[in-house]
Amino acid sequence: MHVDQIATLSLWLNNLPPSKTVRVYLSPIRALAMVAGKITDPSITVNGEPLTFLTEIGSSTYLELESASACPVYGLKGDLIYNVPRKGTLPTLRSGRNELTLSSSTQSQRSVRARVFVFLQGDPL
């Protein structure tokens, strides 16, 4: 394990009570070895409406939903690899809480992980 290869460590605390003290205890944090893998046909479901990307995304690549017509996959250095077809309609968020889930048709003996970032544009709901 090369500790100098670790890019980030993030700890997120959600739904904290306002104006109250919260204690966080951390047990030992251990780095896990990266294993190359692929995610097949990733699907984002927003409030019960799925949007599936018909592709395989490999380790160190990422997919962006840029617009209704653009859905590129980029490589490690930000180079465009290809554009992805998708099945489903673009998600619509509603005011208040929204439920978002990620799934795929990947079949693997190992756990598959993905990081999802959601950026909102337009007027606040």
Steps between C-alpha positions, in 0.01 A plus 500: 500500500639840401355755741644780285254394227189584708317788335230587755332405821156648559277477805146625453247562775141541383176602669668641810272666756528879474669683790597176679839349574586176324795272579663288234729210586719339238643153526814418307467590134666252267567543132360232271689391193347618176384224271420581138138440414209605284145615561254381236192701406503735800156636583407805705146495637355829623167478681423165336588608142807311364754635253733227372830557320559220249874449544779355710699747708845381601718598793641853474240609243192710559169574335334842489140579415565843350169566328200330344717399204854467641617216721877453458739260674840649584832334577733553795654814346167651394522378141171422325472125438149473354139616535250272670141422399250499781154362574245702694413864546709765671423512872290778646551602860215618712502750782615350831647152535577287197603135497799411282636147457777352287484148361659301218479166326860421602553143610817468704635295787644822645320804630470768236520862606423826323504863599203712391501879490177690442513862391178697468442783254223751475283677755473345848190288550 
